[in-house]
Each structure stands twice: as C-alpha cells, then as structure tokens.
Amino acid sequence: MTIINRQEQFNPLNLAALIEKQQSGPCVSIYIPTARDAVKENRIRFENQLKKIKRYVADLDTEAKSILARPSLLLEDPFFWQNQSDGLAFFATSDFNACYCLPILMPEIAVFGNRFHLKPLFQFIGENGIFHLLSLSRKNTRFYRGNRYGMTEIKVPGLPGALTDVLPDRDFEKMLQSHGSKPQNGGEFFHGKGGQKDVRKINLQKYFRKIDFAVCNTMASGKKPLIIAGPGYFLSLYREINTYRNLIQEGVEGNFDKTGIENTLYGSTWRIADHYFSQSKITAINRYRAMKQSNLVSNDVKQIVPAAINGLIETLIVAVGVHVWGTCDLDSKTITTHENEQSGDIDLLDIAAVHTFLHRGSLFAVKKNEMPDNAKIAAILRY
C-alpha cells in the first residue's frame, strides 16, 4: 500500500495521478479527521466510513469486494494509526491505492463510484493554495513549493549550482566591500562603468539568467506566484533579468546560506503569499459580481458541469465542505441532481472542479460564507 508521509505536501502532481488512476474502474474515496494521539478513535472513524460504503453497495461483485479489502487492511496496521496528522484521505481502485496524511481536518466522507471524490483536496492546490519560492544565496540556490501548511524543497532541472561556480570567492568579497549598502526601492546595486565592477555584474547576470531559464521551464503555465529571497542586491538584479510573468514584487531580504532556516524563511514568505492569495480571491469574487448581468457567469450546477467538461470555465469558485449529489453522463452531458445522496451518486461540484483543473482554469476553493450569492458554486465562462 502506498502511504504518503505526512510531511510531504499534497500537490498538483498527486492530483493528476489520482485523476489518471480513476479511469481504471470503480473507485473508493474515504476522508476522515484524525487526531495525532487518538489511535482508537481514528480507526473507528475510518471503519465507520468503510461500513457506510458497504451499505451502499450491498450486492458487490468480485472486483468491488477486492477493492474494499484494501482499506480493510489499514485497520489491521497499528503502526499506521500511530503516525497520523490532522486529516486522512484514502483512495483505491482494483490496481491502485494511496493514502495521504494531511495537515488540516478533513470532513467525514465516503464515496464509491466511477471516479474519486477529490474536491476536499482542492484547497491544497487551487489558486488560493500554491506558491513557489526561489532562494538566492552565495553557496546554494534553492527552489521550494509551498502552501499555507508549509513548503518543500523541489529539484529543478538545469538549476545552476553555487554562485561561486561562476563568481570566485575573491570577486564576491570585493563586490560586498565595494557595494555594502543595500539598494532602496529596487535601485541599481552596481555603479560606474568599466573595470571589474562591470565584469562582476555581467557574471552575476549570466548566473541569474540560467536560474530564470530553469525556473520558467519548471513553471511553464506562468500562473503560480513566484517569490524571491536573498540579499537585497541579489533581489534587485534578479528582477531586472526576470522573465517569469508572475514574479511578486515584494521579496524576502536576508542571507539564507545557512541550513535549518526553512521555518524562518517560510514564515516571511507565507506572509507575502497569503496577501497575494487573499487579493486574488477577492478579485475573482468581485469580477463575478460585476459580470452578473452578462451571460458569461453562472451559479447553476447543471450549466457549469457541462461547461467545465468542455473546457469553457475560466474561473471557478466552489464552496469547501458542501456537496451537490447526482449523476453525470459524460457522453450526453446529462446532469441529474438529488436532494440527498443516493447509491452511485457523485458530487457534481467535484466534477466541475476536476475538469476546470484539467483545462487549466482558475480554481478557488473558499469557505461557504465567502461564496457570492450564497451559492454552492459560481463560474465565469471563457466565452
């Protein structure tokens, strides 16, 4: 069984893998809240959700029974239940299973159908979730992916090594001595023309251009915000050569050569990212409200789901912890809604969110009281 360590963040690659795996047949999705020191209570919550699925599918075929045997194995693993975080998400098909220990409380949900139930995970990866951090320093350049729950260093193909590989120590020290003061308001750090100052600046620009090229290739969509950290003169010069379109103007100034400073760096970075996400969410909601009289907005799930399947959603705003149960025929785009969950139902909000993600629309998972028009879902169409 694949167990994802609780320190590893759930990210878009995990979601893409789940979407791909759900094509293989009947799918089990189980979510529960967990407590770190409540082994017995956590097992009981999971077992209750598993029983719920079995009641829905009383007449199981052989394949379904084999799938439900997979989560049953977890109940017999005492070590697993001793290593929990705040939430748990479990997924299984006939040939795949994965379990994610998550850093926030999850709702109690159990779904058995032709696809995974993924909407609770969108708060980790939507437009209000993921940022990237580029930490520039003399000895090591690092790249991180983060969200409101922490950040993880990731490897970037082609990212150059230490600055001293292109700028020898003696030149770096001269640069510090000659330009010890920090530039103000993004001002130029290097002064004068000719001589060693120009050579050092050119070398540093070449180094930063290699970084910029590697970062842009890694963040090809250009949508996720990028924050930079490092000495003030590094930040100023990097902004001059940057070609990534969503570089946040505010950066984190400091020397981050030392190891073990990720927590401090994360705190300063998240403050910047949180402000960005809050403004992005407000902008999306206000834009929806401003366009209410046009035919390019909708809060009708029967209109939104087919539009999402066809890639017509530019921006989707969906409430976390809310469901619209029903059925969806992907071929005819026929949508049927039910007041209460019935056997074989799927969460139609989940379908809309998944297809918006697949077609690279902007996705905002927000609290119910933040939804415009007190709706469960709201969309801005591309055309």
Steps between C-alpha positions, in 0.01 A plus 500: 500500500628845409520726804595863448696642791316773685788744452466475122258758364210398282566672167372518140707196398323289763164621373589429137600145597168443679304629201691266271458196725126545539453399137571137589157421645298527823659735752498529879555839667505538879573815699509533879630749755775353716660581833872444546468305826162332452584164343175327595275792405669542161456131417132513599434803278663328204316174565165683519557661159594163355177350638308785339636403157417134556139591581470694175632210293348200673501282189869519421666332208841337535690810384321729747564261788871487417518881497330528840746247640778757452379757756415212735871416513571842651285419800739215582814719487563644850814685394308694235249634754776614733639735234213731412472871443172699495319345205506182292408435137491147359448396135481157337417331171554140397867566422589813695481640851643800680458659840584862585556628852395864478576803721137618537177343620308319229122447492365147550420385146476158336431465127491191277458576129663522161738777607678624809346773713770768489343834589622506864857499364459807279567732793860375476551575132249761380585861419481570872756233585835456325794737486865453404806644670838556340770548763812668360822474697874481456543130574175345386193597300186317615150471357194419711133425450277608786150571627343619824613181676871508420746469213720232349821535301470362148766424242501716188668359187774730377515715814866610534708418805674736737559862401871448561502267199463807278621774736818409693513566874742789465271678254201440722681651799605804293141542392387502863770749601438733208121498528423426860190716512168355391319661207177681584173440314658265250782743412817397318756329716798525263633845416741641247619371164784277398749307709435211738162635615351450154659155470355389835160637410504323162599171664224532756247582228605190306455290813153644564396450137582129531283488811220690327509261202477192727221652711291601198529150353385351830209745539389491138141615562621827652197513732636413843659786695878501536666667799874559519720511810861604550726801557341827388746555214429149369127567500544830315717354226288184464188709439680673213566176311185310607268382222247308712172688471368448854800604709373672816662839544547464874781265599663365817832670571772315688791258477362147479823305449467324835315170530206453734344839437204378293245574773611861528509537124157339464338737750619809313407350163151389601418852620562624145322206336196522728450866408526411131247216526255711700509771235464244218195343663336836564571606141341181362187537716462870418545428131226237515266748668580773248414265212173370650284658233696335218458149363862417591432422867293226660427337835288221347675167547310350204656765274842511665581127494461458119690827449786373718512168312527693172778727634285815502563607860746785544450539879322266740414589859381203704400462864704264718300249703187531284363236260256476213431129453380359172604329179681615188503329162829616350396408147162674489592760768172417673496618863260369766502638856368338820410671823672222698783268401388183325688185404730571206485878544798728454557849630432717195707782650792257498449430127500873423816561705693209348424598140578866568838385631558274197422785259725744690226725625546703819358320804415652838387273786347733761296486819123479458446849646740647242301376201337767284116494498515241780541244221672163519690560178565799274671518163629752249492354149772551242244584229 
